[in-house]
Amino acid sequence: MEVMSAREAANKWGISQRRVAVLCSENRIENATKVGNMWIIPANAEKPEDARTIVQEQSDGKKAKPFLKWAGGKGQLLKEIEKHYPFENKRITKYAEPFVGGGAVLFDILNKYDLKEVYISDINAELINTYRIIRDDIEKLVKVLLKMQDEFIPKDTEKRKEYYLSKRERFNYLKINGKENINIEKAALMIFLNKTCFNGLFRVNRKGLFNVPMGSYKNPLICDENNLRAVSEKLQKVNIVCGDYRESADFIDDKTFVYFDPPYRPITGTASFTAYTENLFNDEEQIELANFVDKMHKKGARVVISNSDPKNSNIKDNFFDEIYASHKIKRVEAARMINCNSESRGKIKELLISNF
């Protein structure tokens, strides 16, 4: 019997070599045999049907995209991350994203798959409040945002700055003193500030107060009504939790795909942006997350983790290689888009770590 390697099969079928290996491990290629670390495949084997057509894909045509610009957003890495989506065999029917942030991966999955259960969480209370308001009170939110847009856009630069600073002050007041009945206003302010602040950056100081100055946008789209409605529709069945990533443990089982996108480890000692919230994520917490990943692996979950690659600045820094030594580590190219120094923006390596 003539045979071919996984690489040859990948070239023949127009898919990645990793995808071929996954298909072999799931017994979806008849008579494929593993010899050492290599898969040997019959030369006449046919490409298995793409089971993503079996896992019901969304057919309403309304695609949602992230409603906030978010530092570390994964839009540019989706092509790499989606290679790890494990929904083809219908065994994985749940999705969890415990550091949801801007939700690029979340919305990509919600656009493509109709899963049984979806869980998202974040410790950023204002972010989670905004997700919930979009899901539960979209009409009221749109009304408030349209009013802000109509008030802000016609103003000159100085008047815009006054308006922006007043809204930032109001947001911080509600962040500290807010009650349930003003959550819609707080969500609208979160979106307004994100659309009008410098670089769309969400950053707080050690007191937890949002402190980003106004950006210099000519005509910002403050209320993207069509997308907000699409997002609201996609979120209807999503379990949205404000809390630590460990709270996802009760949701995660052997039918779950989990994507962890924690605050990145600074690439250099002077790279200080970690303040999505007033709680920082240091090396000890990175190690605790790695231990949590190991526990979810033992449950049978499919897990992917992303992080910065310390080898960008120190080739001898094996921090992630060591704490994720039992998993697969892939280095992928990404663009660093948010940096106060435009000369520091450019291509770097990031890590995609998986347990399968």
C-alpha positions in Angstrom: 0.0 0.0 0.0 1.3 3.4 -1.0 1.5 5.9 1.8 2.0 9.6 2.4 3.1 11.8 5.3 0.9 14.3 7.1 2.7 17.1 5.3 2.0 15.5 1.9 -1.6 15.0 2.8 -1.8 18.7 4.0 -0.5 19.9 0.6 -2.8 17.5 -1.3 -5.9 18.6 0.6 -5.1 22.3 1.1 -5.2 22.3 4.9 -2.6 22.6 7.6 -0.3 19.8 8.7 -1.6 20.3 12.2 -5.2 19.8 11.0 -4.2 16.5 9.3 -2.7 15.3 12.6 -5.9 16.2 14.5 -8.0 14.3 11.9 -5.7 11.3 12.3 -5.9 11.4 16.1 -9.7 11.6 15.9 -9.7 8.4 13.7 -11.3 10.4 10.8 -8.7 9.2 8.3 -9.2 5.5 7.7 -6.1 3.3 8.2 -3.9 6.2 9.3 -1.1 4.9 11.6 1.2 6.7 13.9 4.8 5.6 13.7 6.9 7.3 16.4 5.9 11.0 16.1 4.7 10.8 12.5 1.4 9.9 11.0 1.5 7.5 7.9 -1.6 7.9 5.7 -2.8 5.7 2.8 -1.9 7.6 -0.4 -5.5 7.1 -1.7 -7.1 8.4 1.4 -9.7 11.2 0.8 -10.0 14.4 2.8 -12.6 13.9 5.5 -15.7 16.1 5.3 -15.4 19.4 7.1 -17.6 18.6 10.1 -18.1 22.3 10.8 -21.0 21.9 8.4 -22.4 19.3 10.8 -22.0 21.5 13.9 -24.8 23.8 12.9 -23.3 27.1 11.6 -25.1 30.4 12.2 -27.2 31.1 9.1 -28.8 34.4 9.9 -26.1 36.3 8.1 -25.7 38.8 10.9 -22.0 38.7 11.9 -21.0 40.4 15.1 -17.6 41.9 15.7 -16.0 43.3 18.9 -17.8 46.4 20.0 -14.7 47.8 21.8 -11.1 48.4 20.7 -9.1 46.4 23.3 -5.4 46.3 24.0 -4.2 42.8 23.1 -7.2 42.1 21.0 -6.9 38.9 19.0 -8.4 40.0 15.6 -5.0 39.8 13.9 -4.3 36.3 15.3 -7.7 34.8 14.5 -6.3 32.8 11.5 -3.8 31.1 13.8 -6.2 30.6 16.7 -9.0 29.2 14.5 -6.7 26.4 13.4 -7.2 25.1 17.0 -11.0 25.2 16.9 -12.0 21.6 17.9 -15.7 21.6 17.0 -15.4 19.3 13.9 -16.2 16.0 15.6 -19.3 17.2 17.5 -17.9 16.0 20.8 -16.9 19.6 21.8 -20.2 21.5 22.2 -19.3 24.1 24.7 -17.0 27.2 24.7 -15.4 29.1 27.6 -13.4 32.3 27.5 -12.5 33.4 31.1 -10.5 36.5 30.0 -12.9 37.7 27.4 -11.6 41.3 26.9 -12.8 42.6 23.5 -14.1 39.2 22.5 -12.5 38.7 19.0 -12.3 35.0 19.4 -15.7 34.8 21.1 -17.5 36.6 18.2 -15.7 34.6 15.6 -16.9 31.4 17.3 -20.5 32.7 17.8 -20.6 33.7 14.1 -19.6 30.3 12.9 -21.0 27.8 15.4 -24.3 27.2 17.2 -22.9 25.6 20.4 -25.0 24.3 23.3 -23.4 26.4 26.0 -21.0 29.5 26.0 -19.4 31.0 29.1 -17.4 34.3 29.3 -16.0 36.1 32.2 -13.6 38.9 33.2 -12.7 40.7 36.4 -13.2 44.1 34.7 -16.6 44.9 36.2 -17.3 47.8 33.7 -16.5 45.5 30.7 -18.8 42.8 31.9 -21.5 45.3 32.7 -21.3 46.5 29.1 -21.6 42.9 27.8 -24.7 42.4 29.9 -26.3 45.6 29.0 -25.8 44.9 25.3 -27.4 41.5 25.8 -30.3 42.6 27.9 -31.0 46.3 27.3 -29.9 47.0 23.7 -32.7 49.5 22.9 -32.0 51.7 25.9 -28.2 51.6 25.3 -28.5 52.6 21.7 -30.7 55.5 22.6 -28.2 56.8 25.1 -25.2 56.3 22.7 -27.0 58.1 19.9 -27.6 61.1 22.2 -23.9 61.2 23.1 -22.9 60.9 19.4 -25.2 63.8 18.4 -23.8 65.9 21.2 -20.1 65.2 20.6 -19.6 65.1 16.9 -20.6 68.8 16.0 -18.3 70.3 18.6 -14.9 71.8 17.9 -11.8 70.3 19.5 -11.8 72.3 22.7 -15.5 71.7 23.3 -15.1 68.0 22.5 -12.3 67.9 25.1 -14.5 69.5 27.7 -17.3 67.1 26.9 -14.9 64.1 27.0 -13.5 65.0 30.4 -16.9 65.5 31.8 -17.9 62.0 30.6 -14.7 60.5 31.9 -15.3 62.1 35.3 -18.9 60.8 35.3 -17.7 57.3 34.4 -15.2 57.2 37.2 -17.9 58.4 39.7 -20.2 55.7 38.6 -17.4 53.1 38.7 -16.8 53.9 42.3 -20.4 54.8 43.4 -22.6 53.2 40.8 -25.8 51.3 41.5 -27.9 48.9 39.4 -30.1 51.6 38.0 -27.3 53.4 36.3 -25.6 50.4 34.6 -27.0 51.5 31.2 -25.4 54.9 31.5 -22.1 53.3 32.7 -22.1 50.9 29.7 -22.8 53.8 27.3 -19.9 55.8 28.9 -17.6 52.8 28.5 -18.3 52.6 24.8 -18.2 56.4 24.3 -14.8 56.7 26.1 -13.4 53.7 24.1 -14.4 55.3 20.8 -13.1 58.7 21.6 -10.1 58.2 23.9 -6.4 58.0 22.8 -5.8 54.8 20.8 -9.0 53.2 22.1 -7.1 52.3 25.2 -8.7 51.1 28.4 -6.4 51.8 31.3 -6.9 52.6 34.9 -4.6 53.9 37.7 -3.9 52.1 41.0 -7.1 53.7 42.4 -9.1 52.1 39.6 -9.9 55.3 37.8 -9.9 55.5 34.0 -7.2 58.0 33.1 -6.8 57.9 29.3 -6.8 61.3 27.5 -9.0 62.1 24.5 -7.9 61.0 21.1 -7.9 63.1 17.9 -10.5 61.3 15.8 -12.3 63.5 13.2 -15.6 61.6 13.0 -15.7 58.6 15.4 -18.5 56.2 15.1 -19.7 56.2 18.7 -22.9 54.3 18.2 -22.3 51.4 15.7 -26.0 50.5 15.9 -26.0 47.6 13.4 -23.1 45.8 15.1 -24.4 46.4 18.6 -27.7 44.8 17.6 -25.8 41.9 16.0 -23.7 41.5 19.2 -26.9 41.6 21.3 -28.4 38.8 19.3 -25.3 36.6 19.5 -25.0 37.1 23.3 -28.6 36.0 24.1 -27.6 32.5 25.3 -24.2 33.4 26.6 -23.5 33.1 30.4 -21.7 36.3 31.3 -19.8 36.3 34.6 -17.9 39.0 36.4 -15.2 37.1 38.3 -11.9 35.4 38.4 -11.0 32.8 35.8 -11.1 30.1 38.4 -14.9 30.4 38.6 -15.0 28.8 35.1 -14.0 25.4 36.6 -17.5 24.4 37.3 -18.5 25.0 33.6 -15.5 23.4 32.0 -15.7 19.7 31.2 -14.5 17.2 28.6 -17.0 18.8 26.1 -15.5 22.2 26.4 -13.0 24.3 24.3 -11.4 26.9 26.5 -9.4 29.9 25.3 -7.3 31.7 27.9 -6.1 35.2 27.0 -4.7 36.6 30.3 -3.0 39.9 30.7 0.3 39.5 28.9 3.6 39.2 30.7 5.6 42.4 29.9 8.2 41.7 27.2 10.7 44.0 28.9 11.2 45.4 32.3 10.0 48.8 31.1 6.9 47.6 29.4 4.4 48.6 32.0 0.9 48.4 30.4 -1.0 45.7 32.3 -3.6 47.9 33.8 -6.9 46.7 32.3 -8.0 46.8 35.9 -6.4 47.9 39.1 -5.4 44.2 39.7 -2.1 43.3 38.1 -1.1 39.9 36.8 2.4 39.0 37.8 4.6 35.9 37.2 3.2 34.1 40.3 -0.3 34.5 38.8 0.9 33.3 35.4 2.2 30.1 37.1 -1.2 29.7 39.0 -2.9 30.0 35.6 -0.7 27.3 34.2 -1.6 25.0 37.1 -5.3 25.7 36.5 -4.8 24.9 32.8 -3.3 21.5 33.9 -6.4 20.8 36.0 -8.7 21.6 33.1 -6.5 19.4 30.9 -7.1 16.5 33.3 -10.8 17.1 33.0 -10.5 16.4 29.3 -11.1 20.0 28.0 -9.4 21.3 24.9 -7.4 24.3 25.9 -5.5 27.1 24.1 -3.6 29.9 25.9 -2.0 33.0 24.4 0.7 35.2 25.8 3.7 37.3 24.9 7.0 35.6 24.0 9.8 36.7 26.4 12.3 35.6 23.8 11.5 38.8 21.9 13.8 40.6 24.3 15.8 37.7 25.9 16.4 34.6 24.0 17.4 32.8 27.2 14.0 33.5 28.9 12.3 30.1 29.1 9.5 31.2 31.5 6.6 30.0 29.4 8.5 27.0 27.9 9.0 25.8 31.5 5.5 26.4 33.0 3.8 24.9 29.9 6.4 22.2 29.3 3.8 19.5 29.1 1.9 21.3 26.3 2.5 22.4 22.7 4.0 25.8 22.2 3.8 27.6 18.9 5.4 31.0 18.2 3.4 33.2 15.8 4.0 36.6 14.4 1.8 39.5 15.6 1.8 43.3 15.3 2.1 45.4 18.4 -0.5 48.1 17.6 -0.9 50.0 20.9 2.2 51.8 22.0 2.6 55.5 22.8 5.8 55.4 20.8 4.9 54.8 17.1 8.4 53.5 16.5 7.9 50.7 19.0 5.0 49.4 17.0 5.8 46.5 14.7 6.1 42.7 14.3 6.8 40.6 17.4 6.4 36.9 18.3 3.5 35.8 20.5 2.8 32.3 22.0 -0.1 30.0 21.3 0.0 27.1 23.7 -2.4 24.1 23.4 -3.0 20.8 25.1 -3.8 19.0 21.9 
